Amino acid sequence: MWKKLHQLAIPVNLYRFCGWLTPWFIVLSVVFLALGWGWGFGFAPADYQQSDSYRIMYIHVPAAMWSMGIYMTMAIVAFIGLIWQMKVAELAIAAMAPIGAVFTFIALVTGATWGKPMWGAWWVWDARLTSELILLFLYMGIIALWHAFDDRRTAGKAAAILVLIGVVNIPIIHYSVEWWNTLHQPSTRMQQSINPAMRTPLRLAILGYLFLFISLTLVRLRNQLLILERNRPWVLDIVNKKGRK
């Protein structure tokens, strides 16, 4: 098993492996998002307090969850990359960061849209909202660091260090609703307490977002590998084959 994992550290092997996985995860993301959103927006019952406005949670909750999940994945990859000096780990961080930033942005925008009728304001400096905004800034900082250096190894190490420093914000986001008196409801309890007819499509959407994240990461990682190895014979072979087509 370890030998196979080490083989994936070789760019050409990782490129092919990502290419094999990508179609499967694209199909899974489409299926689960279609089921979750179709059920949630079309067939789930209206909420007795929020009426149909609660349905935005099928977009908001998965985005908010995976905005943190993606960052933790990046942190694990960053740790592995720094300890074992794996350049593909740094490429994976560069591939994931923009996706995490988009998920975080979606969570903030949909949260503000949902909060307006519930709280009477688009934005409040609530602990959960503020720490989620900091997460967006962290993603943007990682992307900026990656593009700030011409040397990819230097850029990768700088981005990985910032990822690990920013990990401290993740438990703050998660536990902010318990540590402070906030307007935001505890999300973990919400999944347990809502009607199963509302909860099931939410969980399908959560899985759909996960598969979408994996699909986009695989596609972006393949592009990063091609850029890094652009002068290698295996990349030139791919370019020549596509050129003949």
Salt bridges, closest charged atoms under 4 A:
ASP52 OD1 - ARG55 NH2 2.86
GLU90 OE1 - ARG153 NE 3.12
GLU90 OE2 - LYS157 NZ 3.84
GLU229 OE2 - LYS87 NZ 3.46
GLU229 OE1 - ARG232 NE 3.43
